Amino acid sequence: MKFMKLGTKPDSFQSDEDCIRYVASDLATDVVVNLVDVKFYLHKFPLLSKSARLQKLIAATVDEQSDAAEINIPDIPGGPPAFEMCAKFCYGMTVTLNAYNVVAARCAAEYLEIWKDSITVLQTTRTLRPWSEDVKKIDERCLESIASKAAVEPARVDWSYTYNRRKVHNDNGVARDWWVEDLAELSIDLYKRVVSTIRRKGCVSPEVIGEALEVYAAKRIQIDDDDDVDEQMFLLEALVSLLPSEKQSVSCGFLIKLLKSSVSLEDVRRKLSRRIGEKLEEASVDDLLIRASSEGCETVYNIDIVETLVDEFITQTKKRDELVCSYMSVSDSSKSIVAKLMDGYLAEISRIEPNFSTSKFIAIAEKVSCFPRSSHDGVYRAIDMFLKQHPGISKSEKKSICRLMDCRKLSQEACAHAVQNERLPLRVVVQILFFEQVRATAKPSLPPSTSHGSSRTTTEEEECDSVTATEETTRDKTSSSEKTKAKGVVMSRIFSKLWAGKDRDGGGDVSSSDTSESPGSATTTVDDKSTPSTRRRRSSS
């Protein structure tokens, strides 16, 4: 807290006889401090903002019916003169120290438990080195004092501190990281020494240390500040070195913020990438939109870093899976979340990055292609956005991208959108319609995951591909108005084959038993179930 002055009268204590001291102020006093035979009439606010012991004494003796308090301090070191010096210090008055009173003042200040002044003293030692390090290790004593107070249980904290963020409610309303904002005032070299001392004592949890580092970084790191790059780099290296090793000690978002600021520091970036890879499932799409440095980059966003993070995640999950021998991998849930995350990232980066290449899209998508997904709707959205924003890619590139999507795992809503999507290759649209029809006509009792059904699905894909092969060769020659007609003709032939297979089964369901039917019966069935366009082509021939 800043020094304050009450009223407009001179900064000095007034005396009334030999046993009374008071502050010359326009404000009424609200606390009386009794020291042996001397009474001090003072104000609570300046005292409580500095002294932890006075806070506890006043809180214990204050009358609930009145705001006034009277406390007794019979054993303060140095007696009334030492207390008067400390009281003047709390009021911001001038205190004259000399050989006769300096020891008494120091002992009285220790007795009154002045918290923030340890931080202030530590800050002043920076300009006095190496002298301050030699004179009875002043800075070391300050470090120990600060670390000891930070290690105090929140329930026992009743002295002044700064806390402007959302409170974590305890019995007394004190958050477990109550001290982090006060320490954020220190320079990075002193801050590093303080945090290292706190960690060495081992009385503060890694999560609180992580919160402290996040608060300090938010206040000190200036991403767009080019005035002192070296200082920023030193700051980042120091913060990364202080990160606790425990996985849950820091958030993934905070690690990514550090990564965005340290793209030019290879060692720091590598350490952060490993940490982020351990918990990539906690990231969001916005976190991964990392701007590239302006020097020699072809893209606006750093896509290579995201690819590295995915590689680190895969490496970390493999290590975890090797440690757990079970049928269900412990990392399946994380893989599912990361798969969804990367689907969203590919869709967003396709929208905002004009130089996003097809090869990079495929490379990232393939890394998570084997991850478990409840559906492939996210893959479809990413592919559709890429095709929309990159209309000039070749036909073969479109095919390569669309192979990343499993048409059988699209929801009905995604299928309804896809069959009307002019950006998709005709083969893909036909496959979607084909599998939708198979899904609609299959019996619920048919086992979907048996090897018999799997061979049937492969046969269906081959039939679909053989029917659409001829139409695909002429697609580029047709106009946009003819594409819908072409799709209709193709689907007529697809459904003719599908219904032919159903009738060959004799029960209307799709199974592999159609191979036992005679070709003749199958031909008759096609004639019965063929569409008008098919019958017209057959009669004309």
C-alpha positions as CSV (number, residue, x, y, z in Angstrom):
1,M,0.0,0.0,0.0
2,K,1.1,3.6,-0.6
3,F,2.1,6.0,2.2
4,M,-0.9,8.0,3.3
5,K,-1.4,11.3,5.2
6,L,-4.5,12.0,7.3
7,G,-5.9,15.5,7.2
8,T,-3.8,18.6,6.5
9,K,-1.9,19.0,9.8
10,P,1.8,18.2,10.2
11,D,2.9,14.6,10.1
12,S,3.8,14.1,13.7
13,F,2.5,12.6,16.9
14,Q,1.1,15.0,19.5
15,S,1.5,14.4,23.2
16,D,-0.8,15.2,26.1
17,E,1.2,15.0,29.3
18,D,3.7,12.1,29.3
19,C,1.2,9.3,29.0
20,I,-0.9,10.1,25.9
21,R,0.1,10.2,22.2
22,Y,-2.2,11.0,19.3
23,V,-2.2,11.9,15.7
24,A,-3.0,15.5,14.7
25,S,-5.8,14.7,12.3
26,D,-9.3,15.9,11.4
27,L,-10.5,12.3,11.5
28,A,-11.6,10.9,14.8
29,T,-9.5,8.1,16.3
30,D,-11.0,4.7,16.5
31,V,-8.4,2.5,18.3
32,V,-6.6,2.9,21.6
33,V,-3.3,1.1,22.1
34,N,-2.1,0.7,25.7
35,L,1.7,0.1,26.2
36,V,2.6,-0.1,29.8
37,D,1.9,3.5,31.0
38,V,1.4,5.2,27.6
39,K,-1.8,5.4,25.6
40,F,-1.8,5.8,21.8
41,Y,-5.0,7.2,20.2
42,L,-4.8,6.1,16.5
43,H,-6.7,5.1,13.4
44,K,-7.4,1.5,12.4
45,F,-6.9,1.8,8.7
46,P,-3.2,2.7,8.4
47,L,-2.3,0.2,11.2
48,L,-4.3,-2.7,9.8
49,S,-2.9,-2.2,6.3
50,K,0.6,-2.8,7.6
51,S,0.7,-4.9,10.7
52,A,-0.7,-8.5,10.9
53,R,-0.4,-8.6,14.7
54,L,-2.5,-5.4,15.2
55,Q,-5.1,-6.9,12.9
56,K,-5.4,-10.0,15.1
57,L,-5.4,-8.0,18.3
58,I,-8.0,-5.5,17.1
59,A,-10.2,-8.3,15.7
60,A,-10.1,-10.1,19.0
61,T,-11.0,-7.1,21.2
62,V,-13.3,-4.9,19.2
63,D,-16.7,-4.3,20.7
64,E,-19.5,-5.5,18.5
65,Q,-21.7,-2.6,19.7
66,S,-19.0,0.0,18.8
67,D,-16.5,0.6,16.0
68,A,-13.9,1.7,18.6
69,A,-11.3,-0.8,19.9
70,E,-8.8,-0.8,22.8
71,I,-5.9,-3.2,22.9
72,N,-3.0,-3.9,25.2
73,I,0.6,-4.6,24.1
74,P,2.7,-4.9,27.3
75,D,5.6,-6.8,25.8
76,I,6.6,-5.1,22.6
77,P,10.4,-4.9,22.1
78,G,11.7,-1.4,22.7
79,G,8.6,-0.3,24.5
80,P,6.6,2.8,23.6
81,P,9.4,4.6,21.7
82,A,9.8,1.6,19.4
83,F,6.0,1.3,18.9
84,E,5.8,5.0,18.1
85,M,8.4,4.6,15.3
86,C,6.4,1.7,13.8
87,A,3.2,3.6,14.1
88,K,4.7,6.6,12.3
89,F,5.9,4.3,9.6
90,C,2.3,2.9,9.2
91,Y,1.1,6.5,8.8
92,G,3.8,7.4,6.3
93,M,5.5,9.9,8.6
94,T,9.2,10.5,8.6
95,V,11.1,8.2,10.9
96,T,14.6,9.0,11.9
97,L,16.8,6.0,12.6
98,N,20.1,6.2,14.4
99,A,22.5,3.9,16.3
100,Y,20.3,4.3,19.4
101,N,17.0,3.2,17.9
102,V,17.6,1.1,14.8
103,V,17.7,-2.2,16.7
104,A,14.6,-1.4,18.7
105,A,12.8,-0.4,15.5
106,R,13.8,-3.6,13.7
107,C,12.7,-5.8,16.6
108,A,9.4,-4.0,17.0
109,A,8.7,-4.3,13.3
110,E,9.3,-8.1,13.5
111,Y,7.0,-8.3,16.5
112,L,4.2,-6.4,14.7
113,E,4.5,-8.8,11.7
114,I,4.7,-6.3,8.9
115,W,4.1,-8.5,5.7
116,K,4.4,-6.3,2.6
117,D,7.4,-4.5,3.9
118,S,9.5,-7.6,3.5
119,I,8.7,-7.4,-0.2
120,T,9.5,-3.6,-0.3
121,V,12.8,-4.2,1.5
122,L,13.7,-7.0,-1.0
123,Q,13.0,-4.7,-3.9
124,T,15.4,-2.1,-2.5
125,T,18.3,-4.7,-2.3
126,R,18.4,-4.9,-6.1
127,T,20.0,-1.5,-6.3
128,L,22.4,-2.1,-3.4
129,R,24.1,-5.3,-4.5
130,P,26.6,-6.6,-3.7
131,W,26.5,-4.6,-0.5
132,S,23.1,-5.9,0.6
133,E,24.2,-9.5,0.1
134,D,27.2,-9.0,2.4
135,V,25.5,-7.1,5.2
136,K,24.1,-10.0,7.2
137,K,22.4,-11.4,4.1
138,I,19.6,-8.9,4.1
139,D,18.0,-10.2,0.9
140,E,18.1,-13.8,2.2
141,R,16.3,-12.9,5.3
142,C,13.6,-11.1,3.3
143,L,13.3,-14.2,1.1
144,E,12.8,-16.4,4.1
145,S,10.3,-14.0,5.6
146,I,8.2,-13.9,2.4
147,A,8.3,-17.6,1.9
148,S,7.3,-18.3,5.5
149,K,4.3,-16.0,5.2
150,A,3.2,-17.5,1.8
151,A,3.3,-21.0,3.4
152,V,0.8,-20.0,6.0
153,E,-2.6,-21.8,5.8
154,P,-5.3,-19.4,4.3
155,A,-7.5,-20.0,7.3
156,R,-4.8,-18.4,9.5
157,V,-4.2,-15.4,7.3
158,D,-5.6,-12.2,8.7
159,W,-3.1,-9.5,7.6
160,S,-3.2,-7.1,4.7
161,Y,-2.8,-8.4,1.2
162,T,-3.8,-7.6,-2.4
163,Y,-6.4,-9.8,-4.1
164,N,-8.4,-8.6,-7.1
165,R,-9.4,-11.8,-8.8
166,R,-12.3,-14.2,-8.2
167,K,-12.1,-15.4,-4.6
168,V,-11.9,-19.1,-3.7
169,H,-14.1,-19.1,-0.6
170,N,-12.8,-20.6,2.5
171,D,-14.1,-20.3,6.1
172,N,-12.6,-16.8,6.4
173,G,-13.0,-15.8,2.8
174,V,-9.2,-16.0,2.1
175,A,-8.2,-17.6,-1.2
176,R,-5.4,-20.2,-1.2
177,D,-3.4,-18.0,-3.6
178,W,-3.9,-14.8,-1.6
179,W,-0.2,-13.8,-1.9
180,V,0.4,-14.1,-5.6
181,E,-0.5,-10.5,-6.6
182,D,1.7,-8.9,-4.0
183,L,4.7,-10.9,-5.3
184,A,3.9,-9.9,-8.9
185,E,5.3,-6.5,-8.1
186,L,8.8,-8.0,-7.9
187,S,11.3,-8.0,-10.8
188,I,11.8,-11.4,-12.5
189,D,15.2,-12.0,-10.9
190,L,13.8,-11.4,-7.4
191,Y,10.6,-13.2,-8.2
192,K,12.4,-16.3,-9.3
193,R,14.4,-16.4,-6.1
194,V,11.2,-16.0,-4.0
195,V,9.3,-18.7,-5.8
196,S,12.3,-21.0,-5.6
197,T,12.4,-20.5,-1.9
198,I,8.7,-21.1,-1.5
199,R,9.0,-24.3,-3.5
200,R,12.0,-25.5,-1.5
201,K,10.0,-25.2,1.7
202,G,7.4,-27.5,0.2
203,C,4.4,-26.0,2.0
204,V,2.6,-24.6,-1.1
205,S,0.9,-27.0,-3.6
206,P,2.1,-27.1,-7.2
207,E,-1.4,-25.8,-8.3
208,V,-0.9,-22.6,-6.3
209,I,2.6,-22.2,-7.7
210,G,1.1,-22.6,-11.2
211,E,-1.5,-19.9,-10.4
212,A,1.2,-17.6,-9.2
213,L,3.2,-18.0,-12.4
214,E,0.1,-17.4,-14.5
215,V,-0.7,-14.2,-12.6
216,Y,2.9,-12.9,-13.0
217,A,3.0,-13.8,-16.7
218,A,-0.3,-12.0,-17.3
219,K,1.1,-8.9,-15.7
220,R,4.6,-9.0,-17.1
221,I,4.6,-10.6,-20.6
222,Q,4.0,-8.1,-23.4
223,I,3.7,-10.1,-26.6
224,D,3.6,-7.1,-28.9
225,D,6.4,-5.2,-27.1
226,D,9.5,-5.0,-29.2
227,D,11.3,-2.5,-27.1
228,D,13.2,-4.9,-24.9
229,V,13.2,-8.4,-26.6
230,D,16.1,-9.6,-24.5
231,E,14.3,-8.9,-21.2
232,Q,11.1,-10.6,-22.5
233,M,13.1,-13.7,-23.5
234,F,14.8,-13.8,-20.1
235,L,11.4,-13.5,-18.5
236,L,10.0,-16.5,-20.5
237,E,13.0,-18.7,-19.8
238,A,12.7,-17.9,-16.0
239,L,9.0,-18.7,-15.9
240,V,9.4,-22.0,-17.8
241,S,12.2,-23.0,-15.5
242,L,9.8,-22.4,-12.5
243,L,6.9,-24.5,-13.9
244,P,6.1,-27.4,-11.5
245,S,6.5,-30.8,-13.1
246,E,3.1,-32.1,-12.0
247,K,0.7,-32.4,-15.0
248,Q,-2.2,-30.6,-13.4
249,S,-0.2,-27.8,-11.9
250,V,-0.7,-25.4,-14.8
251,S,-3.5,-25.0,-17.4
252,C,-3.0,-25.9,-21.0
253,G,-4.2,-22.4,-22.0
254,F,-1.4,-20.8,-19.9
255,L,1.2,-23.1,-21.5
256,I,0.0,-22.2,-25.0
257,K,0.2,-18.5,-24.1
258,L,3.8,-19.0,-23.1
259,L,4.4,-20.9,-26.3
260,K,3.0,-18.1,-28.4
261,S,5.5,-15.7,-26.8
262,S,8.5,-18.0,-27.1
263,V,8.4,-19.1,-30.8
264,S,11.9,-17.7,-31.3
265,L,13.4,-19.7,-28.3
266,E,13.9,-23.2,-29.6
267,D,14.7,-24.8,-26.2
268,V,11.8,-23.2,-24.4
269,R,9.5,-24.0,-27.3
270,R,10.5,-27.7,-27.2
271,K,9.9,-27.9,-23.4
272,L,6.5,-26.2,-23.7
273,S,5.5,-28.4,-26.6
274,R,6.1,-31.5,-24.5
275,R,4.1,-30.1,-21.6
276,I,1.2,-29.1,-23.9
277,G,1.3,-32.5,-25.6
278,E,0.6,-34.1,-22.2
279,K,-2.7,-32.3,-21.9
280,L,-3.7,-31.2,-25.4
281,E,-7.3,-32.4,-24.7
282,E,-7.7,-29.3,-22.5
283,A,-6.9,-26.9,-25.3
284,S,-9.5,-25.0,-27.4
285,V,-9.5,-24.1,-31.1
286,D,-8.8,-20.5,-30.2
287,D,-5.7,-21.5,-28.2
288,L,-4.2,-23.2,-31.3
289,L,-4.6,-20.2,-33.6
290,I,-1.0,-19.1,-33.1
291,R,0.3,-16.3,-35.3
292,A,3.4,-17.0,-37.2
293,S,6.5,-14.7,-37.0
294,S,6.8,-12.3,-39.8
295,E,10.2,-13.4,-40.9
296,G,10.1,-15.7,-43.9
297,C,6.8,-17.3,-43.2
298,E,4.4,-18.3,-46.0
299,T,1.4,-18.6,-43.7
300,V,-0.3,-16.1,-41.4
301,Y,-0.7,-18.7,-38.7
302,N,1.9,-21.2,-37.4
303,I,0.5,-24.5,-38.5
304,D,3.7,-26.4,-38.0
305,I,3.6,-25.8,-34.2
306,V,0.1,-27.3,-34.0
307,E,1.3,-30.3,-36.0
308,T,4.2,-30.6,-33.5
309,L,1.7,-30.5,-30.6
310,V,-0.3,-33.3,-32.1
311,D,2.9,-35.4,-32.5
312,E,3.8,-34.8,-28.9
313,F,0.3,-35.8,-27.8
314,I,0.5,-39.1,-29.8
315,T,4.0,-39.8,-28.2
316,Q,2.7,-39.1,-24.7
317,T,-0.4,-41.3,-25.1
318,K,1.7,-44.1,-26.5
319,K,3.8,-43.9,-23.4
320,R,0.8,-44.0,-21.1
321,D,-0.8,-46.9,-23.0
322,E,2.4,-48.9,-22.6
323,L,2.2,-48.5,-18.9
324,V,-1.4,-49.8,-18.7
325,C,-2.1,-53.3,-20.0
326,S,-5.8,-53.3,-20.5
327,Y,-8.3,-53.9,-23.2
328,M,-9.5,-50.3,-23.2
329,S,-6.8,-47.7,-23.5
330,V,-6.7,-45.2,-20.7
331,S,-6.2,-42.5,-23.3
332,D,-9.2,-43.2,-25.5
333,S,-11.3,-40.4,-24.0
334,S,-8.4,-38.0,-24.5
335,K,-8.0,-39.2,-28.1
336,S,-11.7,-38.6,-28.8
337,I,-11.5,-35.1,-27.4
338,V,-8.3,-34.3,-29.4
339,A,-9.9,-35.7,-32.6
340,K,-12.8,-33.3,-32.1
341,L,-10.4,-30.5,-31.4
342,M,-8.4,-31.1,-34.5
343,D,-11.6,-31.3,-36.7
344,G,-12.6,-27.9,-35.4
345,Y,-9.1,-26.5,-35.9
346,L,-8.9,-27.7,-39.5
347,A,-12.2,-26.2,-40.2
348,E,-11.2,-22.8,-38.7
349,I,-7.7,-22.7,-40.1
350,S,-9.1,-23.5,-43.5
351,R,-11.4,-20.5,-43.2
352,I,-8.9,-18.0,-42.1
353,E,-5.6,-19.2,-43.6
354,P,-5.4,-18.5,-47.4
355,N,-2.1,-20.4,-47.8
356,F,-3.2,-23.5,-46.0
357,S,-2.0,-26.3,-48.3
358,T,-3.8,-29.5,-49.2
359,S,-0.8,-31.6,-48.1
360,K,-0.7,-29.9,-44.7
361,F,-4.5,-30.5,-44.2
362,I,-4.1,-34.2,-45.0
363,A,-1.0,-34.5,-42.9
364,I,-2.7,-33.2,-39.7
365,A,-6.0,-35.0,-40.4
366,E,-4.2,-38.3,-40.9
367,K,-2.5,-38.0,-37.5
368,V,-5.8,-38.3,-35.8
369,S,-7.7,-40.4,-38.3
370,C,-7.4,-43.5,-36.1
371,F,-8.7,-41.7,-33.0
372,P,-12.1,-42.8,-31.8
373,R,-15.0,-40.6,-32.9
374,S,-18.7,-40.9,-32.3
375,S,-19.3,-39.5,-35.9
376,H,-17.4,-38.0,-38.8
377,D,-19.5,-34.9,-38.9
378,G,-16.5,-32.8,-37.8
379,V,-14.3,-34.3,-40.5
380,Y,-17.0,-33.4,-43.0
381,R,-17.2,-29.8,-41.8
382,A,-13.5,-29.4,-42.0
383,I,-13.4,-30.9,-45.6
384,D,-16.3,-28.7,-46.7
385,M,-14.7,-25.6,-45.3
386,F,-11.4,-26.4,-47.0
387,L,-13.1,-27.0,-50.4
388,K,-15.1,-23.8,-50.0
389,Q,-12.0,-21.6,-49.3
390,H,-9.8,-23.4,-51.8
391,P,-11.9,-23.9,-54.9
392,G,-8.8,-24.1,-57.2
393,I,-7.4,-27.4,-56.0
394,S,-7.2,-30.3,-58.4
395,K,-9.6,-33.2,-58.8
396,S,-7.1,-35.6,-57.4
397,E,-6.5,-33.4,-54.3
398,K,-10.3,-33.3,-53.7
399,K,-10.4,-37.1,-53.8
400,S,-7.4,-37.3,-51.4
401,I,-9.1,-35.0,-48.9
402,C,-12.4,-36.7,-49.1
403,R,-10.9,-40.1,-48.4
404,L,-10.3,-38.9,-44.9
405,M,-14.0,-39.1,-44.2
406,D,-16.0,-42.2,-43.6
407,C,-19.4,-41.7,-45.2
408,R,-20.9,-44.5,-43.1
409,K,-20.3,-42.4,-39.9
410,L,-22.1,-39.2,-41.0
411,S,-25.3,-38.2,-39.2
412,Q,-28.5,-37.8,-41.1
413,E,-28.1,-34.0,-40.9
414,A,-24.6,-34.1,-42.3
415,C,-25.8,-36.6,-45.1
416,A,-28.7,-34.2,-46.0
417,H,-26.2,-31.4,-46.4
418,A,-23.6,-33.4,-48.2
419,V,-25.9,-34.8,-51.0
420,Q,-26.6,-31.2,-52.0
421,N,-23.0,-30.0,-51.7
422,E,-21.7,-29.2,-55.2
423,R,-18.2,-28.9,-53.8
424,L,-17.9,-32.6,-53.1
425,P,-16.9,-35.1,-55.9
426,L,-19.7,-37.0,-57.4
427,R,-18.3,-40.3,-56.2
428,V,-18.5,-39.1,-52.6
429,V,-22.1,-37.9,-52.9
430,V,-23.1,-41.3,-54.4
431,Q,-21.4,-43.2,-51.6
432,I,-23.2,-41.1,-49.0
433,L,-26.6,-41.8,-50.7
434,F,-25.8,-45.4,-51.0
435,F,-24.9,-46.0,-47.4
436,E,-27.8,-43.9,-46.2
437,Q,-30.1,-46.2,-48.2
438,V,-28.4,-49.3,-46.8
439,R,-28.8,-47.9,-43.3
440,A,-32.4,-47.1,-43.8
441,T,-33.3,-50.6,-45.2
442,A,-31.1,-52.8,-43.0
443,K,-32.8,-54.8,-40.2
444,P,-32.1,-53.7,-36.7
445,S,-31.4,-57.2,-35.7
446,L,-28.5,-57.6,-38.2
447,P,-25.1,-57.6,-36.4
448,P,-23.3,-54.5,-37.7
449,S,-19.8,-55.4,-36.7
450,T,-19.4,-59.1,-37.7
451,S,-16.8,-60.1,-40.3
452,H,-19.6,-61.3,-42.5
453,G,-21.2,-57.8,-42.5
454,S,-17.8,-56.3,-43.1
455,S,-17.3,-58.2,-46.3
456,R,-20.8,-57.2,-47.4
457,T,-19.9,-53.6,-46.8
458,T,-16.8,-53.9,-49.0
459,T,-18.9,-55.4,-51.7
460,E,-21.4,-52.5,-51.5
461,E,-18.5,-50.0,-51.9
462,E,-17.2,-51.9,-54.9
463,E,-20.7,-51.9,-56.5
464,C,-21.0,-48.2,-55.7
465,D,-17.6,-47.4,-57.3
466,S,-18.3,-49.5,-60.4
467,V,-21.6,-47.8,-61.1
468,T,-20.2,-44.3,-60.7
469,A,-16.9,-44.8,-62.6
470,T,-18.4,-44.0,-66.0
471,E,-20.3,-41.0,-64.8
472,E,-17.3,-39.5,-63.1
473,T,-15.3,-39.5,-66.4
474,T,-17.9,-37.2,-67.9
475,R,-18.6,-35.0,-65.0
476,D,-16.1,-32.3,-66.0
477,K,-17.9,-32.0,-69.3
478,T,-21.3,-31.3,-67.9
479,S,-22.7,-28.0,-67.0
480,S,-23.8,-27.1,-63.5
481,S,-27.5,-27.4,-64.4
482,E,-26.8,-31.0,-65.6
483,K,-25.1,-32.2,-62.5
484,T,-28.3,-32.8,-60.6
485,K,-29.7,-34.8,-63.5
486,A,-26.5,-36.8,-63.6
487,K,-26.8,-37.6,-59.9
488,G,-30.3,-38.7,-60.3
489,V,-29.4,-41.1,-63.1
490,V,-26.5,-42.5,-61.1
491,M,-28.7,-43.0,-58.0
492,S,-31.4,-44.7,-60.1
493,R,-28.8,-47.3,-61.1
494,I,-27.4,-47.5,-57.5
495,F,-30.9,-48.1,-56.1
496,S,-31.6,-50.6,-58.9
497,K,-28.6,-52.6,-57.8
498,L,-29.6,-52.2,-54.1
499,W,-33.1,-53.3,-54.6
500,A,-32.0,-56.2,-56.8
501,G,-29.8,-57.4,-54.0
502,K,-32.7,-57.1,-51.5
503,D,-35.1,-59.1,-53.6
504,R,-32.5,-61.8,-54.2
505,D,-32.4,-62.3,-50.5
506,G,-36.1,-63.0,-50.6
507,G,-36.8,-61.1,-47.4
508,G,-35.9,-57.5,-48.4
509,D,-32.8,-57.2,-46.3
510,V,-29.2,-56.8,-47.4
511,S,-27.0,-59.8,-46.7
512,S,-24.3,-61.9,-48.4
513,S,-26.7,-64.7,-49.2
514,D,-27.5,-63.1,-52.6
515,T,-24.6,-65.0,-54.2
516,S,-26.6,-68.2,-54.0
517,E,-29.4,-66.8,-56.2
518,S,-29.5,-67.4,-59.9
519,P,-28.7,-64.7,-62.3
520,G,-32.1,-65.1,-63.9
521,S,-34.1,-64.3,-60.8
522,A,-31.9,-61.3,-60.2
523,T,-32.6,-60.0,-63.7
524,T,-36.3,-60.3,-63.3
525,T,-36.2,-58.5,-60.0
526,V,-34.3,-55.6,-61.6
527,D,-36.9,-55.3,-64.2
528,D,-39.7,-55.1,-61.6
529,K,-37.9,-52.6,-59.4
530,S,-36.2,-50.4,-62.1
531,T,-37.0,-46.8,-62.2
532,P,-38.7,-45.1,-65.2
533,S,-35.4,-43.6,-66.4
534,T,-33.8,-47.1,-66.4
535,R,-36.7,-48.7,-68.2
536,R,-36.6,-46.0,-70.9
537,R,-32.9,-46.6,-71.5
538,R,-33.5,-50.4,-71.6
539,S,-36.5,-50.1,-74.1
540,S,-34.6,-47.7,-76.3
541,S,-31.7,-50.2,-76.6
